[in-house]
């Protein structure tokens, strides 16, 4: 089933309404309650259906905030995709500004970095600036 068909699925529509209701039909980023609202997935898991995510993995965003959030995470994904395997041996560190991402986004980015680095046998260290 295509993504656009999944968005029309009654199970997604039910989940979407539950999230919109939980967030009081208001954008959780800017507080907009006048324009079109979207339910944003903070991350995706391969082969997991849109409606099978925990509620804390979803949030209500206005069209503008949804576009910004999607662009921001896509920049990181493209950056990580840019490291082809032959270039990974020269990789010394990756720095992700934690204040730019919410907790779920950071977990997804950390997971992706971990998978890439572990697969190549590259030693790495996770440093949380908030722990200092």
BELFENQUI-V637056 format. One record per residue. N is the residue number from 1. RES is the residue in three letters. SS is DSSP state (2 for helix, 1 for strand, 0 for the rest). PSI is psi in degrees with one decimal (999 if undefined). OMEGA is omega in degrees with one decimal (NA if undefined). Layout:
# BELFENQUI-V637056
n,res,ss,psi,omega
N,RES,SS,PSI,OMEGA
N,RES,SS,PSI,OMEGA
This chain:
# BELFENQUI-V637056
n,res,ss,psi,omega
1,UNK,0,133.7,-179.3
2,UNK,0,162.0,179.9
3,UNK,2,-42.9,-178.8
4,UNK,2,-35.3,175.7
5,UNK,2,-36.3,178.3
6,UNK,2,-34.4,178.1
7,UNK,2,-23.4,179.2
8,UNK,2,-9.4,-178.0
9,UNK,0,136.1,-179.8
10,UNK,2,-31.5,178.7
11,UNK,2,-39.3,176.6
12,UNK,2,-41.3,-179.9
13,UNK,2,-39.7,177.3
14,UNK,2,-47.4,-179.8
15,UNK,2,-42.7,179.7
16,UNK,2,-46.9,179.8
17,UNK,2,-36.7,177.1
18,UNK,2,-42.6,-180.0
19,UNK,2,-44.6,177.2
20,UNK,2,-43.1,178.8
21,UNK,2,-44.9,179.1
22,UNK,2,-40.6,-178.4
23,UNK,0,13.1,176.3
24,UNK,0,37.1,178.1
25,UNK,0,44.8,-178.5
26,UNK,0,139.3,177.3
27,UNK,0,127.9,-177.6
28,UNK,0,-9.3,178.2
29,UNK,0,-51.1,-172.3
30,UNK,0,-7.7,178.3
31,UNK,0,4.9,-179.6
32,UNK,0,128.3,175.9
33,UNK,0,20.0,-177.0
34,UNK,0,-33.9,-174.9
35,UNK,0,177.0,-179.6
36,UNK,0,137.6,-178.8
37,UNK,1,146.9,177.7
38,UNK,1,154.6,170.3
39,UNK,1,118.1,-173.1
40,UNK,1,130.8,170.9
41,UNK,1,123.9,179.1
42,UNK,0,-22.0,177.6
43,UNK,0,165.1,175.6
44,UNK,0,145.7,176.5
45,UNK,0,130.4,-178.7
46,UNK,0,131.2,178.1
47,UNK,0,12.6,175.7
48,UNK,0,132.2,-179.0
49,UNK,0,151.1,-177.3
50,UNK,2,-37.5,-174.6
51,UNK,2,-4.5,-177.1
52,UNK,2,6.0,-179.6
53,UNK,0,148.9,173.4
54,UNK,0,151.4,-179.7
55,UNK,2,-33.8,-178.3
56,UNK,2,-6.6,175.6
57,UNK,2,0.7,-175.9
58,UNK,1,146.3,175.3
59,UNK,1,157.3,179.2
60,UNK,1,128.2,178.2
61,UNK,1,145.8,172.3
62,UNK,1,167.9,-177.6
63,UNK,2,-44.2,-177.9
64,UNK,2,-48.6,179.6
65,UNK,2,-35.7,178.7
66,UNK,2,-42.2,178.2
67,UNK,2,-44.5,-179.5
68,UNK,2,-45.9,179.7
69,UNK,2,-43.5,-179.3
70,UNK,2,-43.6,178.3
71,UNK,2,-41.4,-177.4
72,UNK,2,-48.0,-179.3
73,UNK,2,-31.9,177.8
74,UNK,2,-32.4,176.3
75,UNK,2,-45.0,179.3
76,UNK,2,-43.8,179.4
77,UNK,2,-44.9,179.5
78,UNK,2,-39.1,178.7
79,UNK,2,-46.5,-179.8
80,UNK,2,-38.4,178.5
81,UNK,2,-28.4,-178.4
82,UNK,0,-16.9,179.3
83,UNK,0,90.9,176.3
84,UNK,0,158.7,-174.0
85,UNK,2,-36.3,-179.1
86,UNK,2,-22.8,178.7
87,UNK,2,-20.3,-176.7
88,UNK,2,-29.8,-178.6
89,UNK,0,-19.2,179.0
90,UNK,0,-2.8,-177.4
91,UNK,0,123.2,179.7
92,UNK,0,-34.9,178.5
93,UNK,0,156.8,173.2
94,UNK,0,131.1,177.3
95,UNK,0,125.8,175.8
96,UNK,0,126.0,-179.4
97,UNK,0,106.1,-175.9
98,UNK,2,-30.2,-177.6
99,UNK,2,-12.9,-179.5
100,UNK,2,-12.3,-173.3
101,UNK,0,152.3,174.6
102,UNK,0,173.6,-174.0
103,UNK,2,-42.0,-179.5
104,UNK,2,-40.2,178.4
105,UNK,2,-41.7,178.6
106,UNK,2,-38.9,177.6
107,UNK,2,-42.3,-179.4
108,UNK,2,-43.1,178.8
109,UNK,2,-44.7,178.9
110,UNK,2,-41.7,179.1
111,UNK,2,-46.0,-178.8
112,UNK,2,-45.2,178.2
113,UNK,2,-43.6,-179.7
114,UNK,2,-46.0,-180.0
115,UNK,2,-46.2,-178.2
116,UNK,2,-49.5,-175.7
117,UNK,2,-41.4,178.9
118,UNK,2,-39.8,-179.6
119,UNK,2,-33.0,-179.8
120,UNK,0,-0.3,179.2
121,UNK,0,26.7,-179.8
122,UNK,0,129.2,177.9
123,UNK,0,143.9,-179.3
124,UNK,0,164.9,-180.0
125,UNK,0,135.2,177.2
126,UNK,0,125.6,179.6
127,UNK,0,123.0,176.5
128,UNK,0,113.0,-177.9
129,UNK,2,-26.7,-179.6
130,UNK,2,-18.9,-179.5
131,UNK,2,-10.1,-177.0
132,UNK,0,999,NA
